[in-house]
Amino acid sequence: MAWDEKREYDNSNLEMVLSRARKMIGKQLKEIDREIRGSTEYNPKNRGYAGLVIESWFVDGTNEAGPDLPNVPHPTLEHTGLEIKSIPLREGKRKPWLVKEPMSLTMINYSEIYSSGKILPIQNSVIFSKDRWTLVIYYQINPDDKPSGEVLGIGLWDLEALDFNQIMFEYIRANQYILKGRAEELSETLFPSGTLSARVKSSSGGLRSSGPEGKNATPRVWALKTKYIRKRLERDGLDGNIVHDRISRDRSKRYEEIMIKQIESNRPHRFQSSNDSQMIHYYNRNAVGKTVAQLASEFNYELKWNKDLHARVARLFLHHRPGGLGEKGSLRAESINGSLIKVFFVDNNLRPTEGGIRFPHIPLKEIEEEDFESSSLIGFLEHIMLLPLVRGEADSSKEKMYNAEFLRPKYWIPTRRQLQEIRIEWLSFRDGIRNGLAKRLPNTRHMLPGKKQGKWLHMRPSPAGGTELDSSGNECTKMCFWLNDDAVRGLLTQKSFSGNFGRNNSDDSTN
């Protein structure tokens, strides 16, 4: 027993920890701060404010290595120690919550890995000693008033309980780069599975030794990517209930055996997520070739015309896949199973009829502060399920919607070459915003690059309308990034509609 006199709970007892976590839900960060420390000590320059406040609800911060709650025993494994992580969510249109960023785990020690000359199994690494088992706290990020951000929900994660084969592969791949003295080549875009990655540790600054004498690299941390966080959020929900997919000792042991074999082979096998492949196959078998009206009738969904009826029916269908959320799934969900879902009309040549595909709105001030590989756009682009339809032949808009036919989907994981092209265009927008080019002109336009100036991206006003300020105080139209219609058509007309799904997605190799 480890009784916390200040907080009046046993911080070695899992049920008491979870009970205390539930008490946070609905509280603002500044309320939590006042309750624990007696005042709100907010510093706008401190980007880790929310994490520190949330951690303080459970324990006084320390500089010691290891989990935040070191005395909590795992209920099924021979493991003690529970880590606490805070996950910021952004409020989307009509309140679907959007995952803002990847979740950083722990620092990657290049020199230690390089000098060892071998890959240490993940089960014996700092990832497992610190982040094998995690209590996550979801909270609302309010960019205009961060202390007013509200705690929304909680989750309890075993790292081995979701897509762990993919996590092991990405871990080995990163270690291979470091052992070859190529740590400076690591980037989040190198890891296409959407699970583990190597994320820039921006607060560290400067460079550190990458291992070989005289070679340095940008400091990075092990991180769980945005797609992975979205999957977890979908499973957890924000109702305060715990969905704990407990890992058994036997299953954990099997993973360890697989890990050792993969390391010894020196050519690890890339595992495809069974959840992702099942979703694609389910859609191909049961939705393609059917109309909106036909698919809606299978679920007794009222056929009532509105402009996003096709998208609602597609999401309803996906939620009812084996292992999906069923009736609990939101028909406005931006992502399902971690993948961004885009339902849109195309003409007979597979060109989108509305100018491309729109991404959720991101405040201009946030875009100004971002780097590409950890940007919001990368989080959206990581894995996209493109679901095209062609409108039916009819005299009215309503009948055209009802008779619209679902076409074959495209599961798109961008290649590194594609991301490099997108990066160049994204930088022109970010730097333009920094330089005031998003300023609203008298004709409501702006001076950012236009659609014809890029292969992949353009920006258009947000459907919600309104204006916002950039960091210089200029009034700007609220805008969203769009994927150009020509780019989308190019993706849809590729030979394989499963894209790079399950294949080596990089344009180079460590082997």
C-alpha positions in Angstrom: 0.0 0.0 0.0 1.2 3.5 -0.9 -1.1 6.0 0.7 -1.0 9.5 -0.6 -1.8 11.9 2.3 -2.1 14.9 0.1 -4.6 13.3 -2.3 -6.1 10.8 0.1 -5.9 7.7 -2.0 -3.8 4.6 -2.4 -1.7 5.2 -5.5 -0.7 1.5 -5.7 -4.3 0.3 -6.0 -5.6 0.2 -9.6 -9.3 0.6 -8.7 -8.5 3.7 -6.5 -6.4 5.2 -9.3 -9.2 4.7 -11.8 -11.8 6.1 -9.4 -9.6 9.2 -8.9 -9.2 9.5 -12.7 -13.0 9.5 -13.2 -13.3 12.4 -10.8 -11.3 14.5 -13.3 -13.9 14.2 -16.0 -15.8 17.4 -16.6 -13.2 19.5 -14.7 -11.2 22.3 -16.4 -7.4 22.1 -16.2 -7.3 25.3 -14.1 -9.8 23.8 -11.6 -7.5 20.7 -11.2 -4.5 23.0 -10.8 -6.2 25.0 -8.1 -7.3 21.9 -6.2 -3.9 20.4 -6.1 -1.5 23.4 -6.0 -3.9 26.1 -4.7 -3.4 28.4 -7.7 -3.3 28.3 -11.5 0.4 28.6 -12.5 -0.1 28.9 -16.2 2.7 30.0 -18.5 1.7 30.4 -22.1 5.3 29.4 -23.2 5.0 26.1 -21.3 3.6 23.7 -24.0 3.5 20.9 -21.4 1.1 22.7 -19.0 -1.8 20.2 -19.5 0.4 17.2 -19.0 1.9 18.6 -15.8 -1.5 19.5 -14.3 -3.0 16.1 -15.2 0.0 14.2 -13.7 -0.3 16.4 -10.5 -3.8 15.0 -9.9 -2.2 11.6 -9.2 1.3 12.2 -8.0 3.9 14.9 -7.4 6.2 15.2 -10.4 9.7 13.7 -10.1 12.8 13.4 -12.4 13.1 9.7 -11.8 13.0 7.3 -14.7 10.1 4.9 -14.9 6.3 5.0 -14.7 4.6 7.8 -12.9 2.8 5.4 -10.6 5.6 2.8 -9.9 3.7 0.7 -7.4 0.6 -0.3 -9.4 0.7 -4.0 -10.3 -0.6 -5.2 -13.6 -3.7 -7.5 -13.1 -2.4 -10.3 -15.4 1.2 -9.7 -16.1 4.4 -9.8 -14.0 4.8 -6.1 -14.4 4.5 -3.2 -11.9 4.2 0.5 -12.7 1.5 2.5 -14.5 2.4 5.4 -16.7 0.1 8.5 -17.1 -0.3 10.2 -20.4 -2.5 13.2 -21.4 -4.1 13.2 -24.9 -5.3 16.6 -26.3 -8.4 16.4 -28.5 -9.6 19.2 -30.8 -13.3 19.9 -31.2 -14.3 19.3 -34.8 -17.4 20.3 -36.8 -20.6 19.2 -35.0 -18.4 17.9 -32.1 -16.6 14.8 -33.4 -13.4 14.9 -31.4 -10.2 15.0 -33.4 -6.9 13.6 -32.1 -4.4 16.5 -32.2 -1.0 14.8 -32.3 1.0 11.6 -31.7 1.7 10.6 -28.2 5.4 10.8 -27.1 6.7 7.9 -25.0 10.3 8.0 -24.0 13.7 9.3 -25.4 15.6 7.3 -28.0 19.2 6.9 -26.9 21.1 6.7 -30.2 24.6 6.2 -28.7 23.5 3.4 -26.4 21.8 1.5 -29.2 24.7 2.1 -31.6 27.4 1.1 -29.1 25.6 -2.1 -28.2 25.9 -3.3 -31.7 22.6 -5.2 -31.5 18.9 -4.7 -31.3 17.5 -5.2 -27.8 14.0 -6.8 -27.8 11.3 -4.2 -27.1 10.4 -6.3 -24.1 13.8 -5.5 -22.5 13.8 -1.8 -23.6 12.9 1.4 -21.9 9.6 1.4 -23.8 8.4 -1.6 -21.8 9.9 -0.5 -18.5 8.1 2.9 -18.7 5.2 2.7 -21.2 4.1 -1.0 -21.3 0.9 -0.1 -19.5 -0.7 3.4 -19.5 -3.6 5.3 -18.0 -4.6 8.0 -20.6 -6.5 11.1 -19.9 -8.3 12.7 -22.8 -8.8 16.5 -22.6 -10.1 19.3 -24.7 -7.5 21.7 -26.1 -8.7 25.2 -26.2 -6.1 27.2 -28.2 -7.5 30.6 -27.0 -7.7 29.7 -23.3 -5.6 26.5 -22.5 -6.4 26.5 -18.8 -10.1 26.2 -19.6 -9.6 22.9 -21.4 -11.9 20.2 -20.0 -11.0 16.6 -19.1 -13.2 14.5 -21.4 -12.5 10.8 -20.7 -10.0 8.1 -19.7 -8.5 4.9 -21.1 -6.3 2.0 -19.9 -3.9 0.7 -22.5 -1.7 -2.4 -22.7 0.8 -1.8 -25.5 0.7 -5.5 -26.5 -3.1 -5.5 -26.9 -3.4 -3.6 -30.2 -1.4 -3.9 -33.4 1.6 -5.1 -31.5 3.1 -7.0 -34.4 3.3 -3.8 -36.3 4.8 -2.0 -33.3 7.5 -4.6 -33.1 8.3 -4.2 -36.8 8.6 -0.4 -36.6 10.8 -0.7 -33.5 13.2 -3.1 -35.3 13.2 -0.8 -38.4 14.2 2.3 -36.3 16.9 0.3 -34.5 18.3 -0.9 -37.9 18.8 2.7 -39.0 20.5 3.7 -35.7 22.8 0.6 -35.8 23.9 1.5 -39.4 24.8 5.0 -38.2 21.8 6.6 -40.0 19.9 8.1 -37.1 19.8 11.4 -38.9 17.5 9.9 -41.5 14.8 8.9 -39.0 11.5 10.7 -39.4 7.8 10.1 -38.6 7.1 9.6 -42.3 9.4 6.5 -42.3 6.9 4.4 -40.3 3.8 3.8 -42.5 2.0 1.3 -40.2 0.5 4.1 -38.1 1.7 2.6 -34.9 5.2 3.3 -33.5 7.4 6.1 -34.8 10.4 8.2 -34.0 9.2 11.7 -33.2 11.2 14.9 -33.0 11.7 16.0 -29.4 11.3 19.7 -30.1 11.9 20.9 -26.5 15.3 19.3 -26.5 16.8 21.6 -29.1 20.1 21.2 -30.9 21.6 17.9 -31.9 23.0 14.9 -30.1 25.4 12.1 -31.0 23.9 9.6 -33.3 26.5 6.9 -32.4 29.3 7.1 -34.9 32.1 9.5 -33.9 31.5 12.9 -35.3 27.9 12.2 -36.4 24.9 13.9 -34.9 21.2 13.7 -35.3 18.0 15.5 -34.1 16.8 14.2 -30.7 13.8 12.0 -31.1 11.4 10.0 -28.8 9.5 6.8 -29.4 5.9 7.8 -30.1 2.6 6.3 -30.9 1.2 7.8 -34.1 -2.0 9.7 -34.6 -3.8 6.8 -36.3 -3.0 4.5 -33.3 -4.4 7.1 -30.9 -7.5 7.5 -33.0 -8.1 3.7 -32.9 -7.7 3.7 -29.1 -10.1 6.7 -28.7 -12.7 4.9 -30.8 -12.4 1.8 -28.5 -12.3 3.9 -25.3 -15.1 6.4 -26.0 -15.5 9.4 -23.7 -18.0 7.9 -21.2 -15.7 7.3 -18.3 -15.9 3.5 -18.7 -12.8 1.5 -18.9 -12.3 -0.9 -21.9 -9.2 -2.8 -20.8 -8.1 -5.4 -23.3 -5.9 -7.3 -20.9 -3.0 -9.2 -22.3 -2.4 -12.7 -21.0 1.0 -14.0 -19.9 0.9 -16.7 -22.6 0.2 -14.2 -25.4 2.9 -11.8 -24.1 5.3 -14.7 -24.1 4.5 -15.5 -27.7 5.1 -11.9 -28.7 8.5 -12.1 -27.1 9.3 -15.2 -29.1 8.2 -13.6 -32.3 10.3 -10.5 -31.5 13.5 -12.6 -31.0 13.0 -14.5 -34.2 12.4 -11.2 -36.2 15.6 -9.7 -34.7 17.7 -12.8 -35.5 16.4 -13.0 -39.1 17.7 -9.4 -39.7 14.9 -9.0 -42.3 11.7 -8.5 -40.2 8.4 -9.3 -41.7 6.0 -6.4 -42.1 2.7 -7.4 -40.5 -0.5 -6.1 -41.9 -3.2 -4.9 -39.4 -5.9 -7.5 -39.5 -8.5 -4.8 -38.4 -7.6 -2.6 -41.4 -7.7 -5.5 -44.0 -11.0 -6.8 -42.6 -12.5 -3.3 -43.0 -11.5 -3.1 -46.6 -12.6 -6.6 -47.5 -15.9 -6.1 -45.7 -16.6 -2.9 -47.7 -15.6 -4.5 -51.0 -17.8 -7.6 -50.4 -20.9 -5.9 -49.0 -21.1 -2.2 -50.1 -19.5 -1.9 -53.6 -22.2 -1.8 -56.3 -25.0 -1.0 -54.0 -26.9 2.3 -53.9 -27.3 4.6 -50.9 -30.9 3.5 -50.6 -30.1 -0.2 -50.7 -27.4 0.1 -48.1 -29.6 2.2 -45.8 -32.4 -0.3 -46.0 -30.2 -3.1 -44.8 -29.8 -1.2 -41.5 -33.4 0.1 -41.4 -31.9 3.6 -41.6 -34.6 6.3 -42.5 -34.0 7.5 -46.0 -34.4 11.2 -45.4 -32.6 13.5 -47.8 -29.8 15.7 -46.7 -26.5 16.7 -48.3 -24.4 14.2 -46.3 -26.7 11.2 -46.4 -24.2 9.2 -48.4 -21.5 9.8 -45.9 -23.8 8.9 -43.0 -24.8 5.6 -44.6 -21.2 4.7 -45.4 -20.2 5.3 -41.8 -23.2 3.4 -40.5 -22.1 0.5 -42.7 -18.5 0.6 -41.5 -19.5 0.8 -37.8 -21.4 -2.5 -38.3 -18.4 -4.4 -39.6 -17.3 -7.3 -37.4 -15.7 -5.8 -34.3 -17.0 -2.3 -35.1 -19.0 0.0 -32.7 -22.4 -0.9 -34.2 -25.2 1.4 -33.0 -22.7 3.3 -30.7 -20.7 4.6 -33.7 -21.2 8.2 -34.7 -22.5 8.9 -38.2 -20.3 12.0 -38.2 -17.1 10.3 -37.2 -14.1 11.8 -38.9 -12.2 8.5 -38.5 -13.1 4.8 -38.1 -10.5 2.3 -36.9 -8.0 5.0 -36.9 -8.3 5.9 -40.6 -9.6 9.2 -41.8 -12.9 8.4 -43.7 -13.6 10.4 -46.8 -16.9 9.8 -48.7 -17.3 11.9 -51.8 -19.0 12.0 -55.3 -17.0 11.5 -58.5 -17.9 11.7 -62.1 -17.6 8.9 -64.6 -13.9 9.5 -64.9 -13.4 9.2 -61.1 -12.7 12.9 -60.7 -14.2 14.4 -57.4 -17.1 16.7 -58.3 -16.5 19.2 -55.5 -12.9 20.2 -56.2 -11.2 17.5 -54.2 -11.2 16.2 -50.6 -11.4 18.5 -47.6 -9.5 18.0 -44.3 -10.7 19.3 -41.0 -10.1 23.0 -40.1 -6.9 23.7 -38.2 -6.4 27.2 -36.7 -3.8 29.3 -38.7 -1.9 30.0 -35.5 -1.3 26.3 -35.0 -0.2 25.7 -38.6 2.3 28.5 -38.2 3.9 26.7 -35.2 4.1 23.3 -36.9 6.8 21.3 -38.6 5.7 19.1 -41.4 6.5 15.6 -40.1 4.6 16.3 -36.9 1.9 18.5 -38.4 -1.8 18.1 -38.2 -1.9 17.5 -41.9 0.4 14.5 -41.6 -1.9 13.1 -38.9 -4.8 13.3 -41.4 -2.7 11.9 -44.3 -1.2 8.9 -42.5 -4.0 6.5 -43.5 -7.1 7.5 -45.5 -10.0 5.4 -46.7 -11.3 7.0 -49.9 -14.9 6.0 -50.5 -16.2 7.3 -53.9 -19.7 7.2 -55.2 -21.2 8.1 -58.6 -24.6 9.8 -58.6 -27.5 7.9 -60.0 -29.5 8.9 -63.1 -32.6 10.8 -61.9 -34.4 14.1 -62.3 -34.1 15.4 -58.8 -31.2 15.9 -56.4 -32.9 13.7 -53.9 -33.3 10.8 -56.2 -29.7 11.2 -57.5 -28.6 10.9 -53.9 -30.8 7.8 -53.2 -29.6 6.1 -56.4 -25.9 7.0 -55.9 -23.7 3.9 -56.2 -20.8 3.0 -54.0 -17.6 2.3 -56.0 -14.5 0.4 -55.0 -12.6 2.1 -52.1 -9.0 3.2 -52.0 -7.0 2.7 -48.8 -4.2 5.2 -49.2 -1.0 5.2 -47.2 1.2 7.9 -48.9 4.7 6.9 -50.0 7.7 8.8 -48.8 8.0 10.3 -52.3 4.5 11.5 -52.2 4.9 13.0 -48.7 8.0 14.8 -49.9 6.1 16.4 -52.7 3.3 17.3 -50.3 5.8 18.7 -47.8 7.1 21.2 -50.3 3.6 22.5 -51.0 2.7 22.5 -47.3 5.8 24.6 -46.4 4.8 27.2 -48.9 1.4 27.5 -47.2 2.8 27.5 -43.6 5.5 30.1 -44.5 3.0 32.2 -46.4 0.7 32.2 -43.3 3.7 33.2 -41.2 4.4 36.1 -43.6 0.8 37.4 -43.5 -0.3 36.0 -46.9 -3.5 34.6 -45.4 -4.7 38.1 -44.6 -8.3 38.6 -45.8 -8.4 40.9 -48.8 -11.4 43.2 -49.6 -12.6 40.6 -52.1 -12.5 38.0 -49.3 -9.5 36.2 -51.0 -5.9 35.8 -49.8 -2.4 35.8 -51.2 -1.6 32.1 -50.4 -0.8 29.8 -53.4 -3.8 28.9 -55.5 -5.1 25.5 -56.6 -3.4 25.6 -60.0 0.0 26.2 -58.3 0.2 22.8 -56.6 -0.1 19.2 -57.5 -1.5 18.1 -54.1 -2.9 20.9 -51.9 -4.9 24.0 -51.9 -6.8 26.0 -49.2 -10.5 27.0 -49.3 -12.8 28.6 -46.7 -14.1 26.3 -44.0 -17.8 25.2 -44.5 -18.5 26.6 -41.0 -17.5 30.1 -42.2 -16.1 32.8 -40.0 -12.8 34.5 -39.6 -9.8 34.1 -37.3 -6.5 35.9 -36.6 -3.0 34.8 -37.5 -0.1 35.3 -35.1 0.4 38.9 -36.4 -3.2 39.9 -35.7 -4.4 39.9 -39.3 -8.0 39.0 -39.9 -8.2 35.9 -42.0 -10.9 33.7 -43.4 -11.1 30.4 -41.6 -9.8 27.8 -44.1 -9.1 24.1 -44.6 -6.6 22.2 -46.6 -7.9 20.3 -49.6 -6.4 17.4 -51.6 -6.7 18.5 -55.2 -9.2 16.7 -57.5 -6.5 15.6 -60.0 -4.5 14.1 -57.1 -7.5 12.2 -55.9 -8.4 10.9 -59.3 -4.8 9.7 -59.8 -5.1 7.7 -56.6 -8.4 6.2 -57.5 -7.2 5.1 -61.0 -4.1 3.3 -59.8 -4.3 -0.4 -60.6 -4.7 -1.6 -57.0 -7.5 0.0 -54.9 -5.8 -1.2 -51.7 -2.9 1.2 -52.4 0.3 0.4 -50.5 -1.6 -1.4 -47.8 0.5 -4.1 -46.3 3.5 -3.5 -48.5 6.8 -1.8 -47.8 5.7 1.8 -48.3 9.0 3.5 -48.2 11.1 4.5 -51.2 14.2 3.1 -49.7 15.2 0.3 -47.4 17.6 -0.3 -44.5 18.5 -3.8 -45.8 
